[in-house]
Amino acid sequence: MKTLVVYYSFTGNTRKVAEELAGRLGADLTELIEERPRKGLSGAIRAIFESLRHRASEITPVTAPLRKYDLIILAAPLWAGHIASPMRDFAERYREELSQVSFVITHGGSSVKKAAKELEEFCGQHPLEVMDIQEVQIKKNKVGRPISAYLAALRRDFADNDNTAHAA
Ligand SMILES: Cc1cc2nc3c(=O)[nH]c(=O)nc-3n(C[C@H](O)[C@H](O)[C@H](O)COP(=O)(O)O)c2cc1C
């Protein structure tokens, strides 16, 4: 399957996971860049404000040919209980170009259920899988196992889809 990993990362955790995923899948990788650069404490305060106000943060146009991918993995951090605002912009803006999606949400320990549901609404479709990874696992380089489990689940999903298609 032709896979693209699209990620947003403010402090580097999601980038690590996205790079590891892309490397293990042999997938392409695209980082979301914000039109208005985000730095330091003011960037974090703005992040919380945007999350609580349900605002998207505008990203620069994505040049990857999204329609060409069988699967697009969206990876982003949790901000104040919501999906990071730049990922919201991506999902809302490009929803018509996304074939199948799967999510990765990094966080500090809170539940990602609500954020995953929101992202599903922004994309307009159910994700194949949702993986949440806690910051402490990333910092300690303990992402190998959860990533293996996630990739195995995705492969099963694709095999099931294939079987259903052949049976039809
Ligand atoms: C502005 C801001 C808000 C955050 N809000 C939450 C939160 O509500 N719950 C949580 O578990 N972690 C929260 N975190 C922690 C991040 O989700 C976590 O560190 C994540 O891995 C950061 O990803 P990144 O390094 O790719 O930006 C927050 C971090 C920031 C900067």
The ligand as an ORCA input file, in Angstrom:
! r2SCAN-3c Opt
* xyz 0 1
  C       0.034     23.881     24.427
  C       0.078     22.455     24.872
  C      -1.059     21.851     25.395
  C      -1.031     20.511     25.802
  N      -2.176     19.940     26.290
  C      -2.151     18.630     26.668
  C      -3.326     17.995     27.164
  O      -4.400     18.580     27.261
  N      -3.227     16.697     27.561
  C      -2.055     15.996     27.466
  O      -2.040     14.830     27.831
  N      -0.945     16.576     26.986
  C      -0.951     17.860     26.582
  N       0.176     18.436     26.094
  C       1.388     17.610     25.920
  C       1.588     17.234     24.450
  O       0.411     16.679     23.899
  C       2.714     16.218     24.313
  O       3.869     16.705     24.915
  C       2.966     15.912     22.847
  O       3.723     14.751     22.726
  C       3.695     17.062     22.156
  O       3.949     16.724     20.834
  P       5.032     17.513     19.962
  O       6.325     17.429     20.719
  O       5.081     16.779     18.677
  O       4.573     18.919     19.813
  C       0.178     19.770     25.692
  C       1.318     20.387     25.187
  C       1.276     21.714     24.772
  C       2.516     22.364     24.219
*
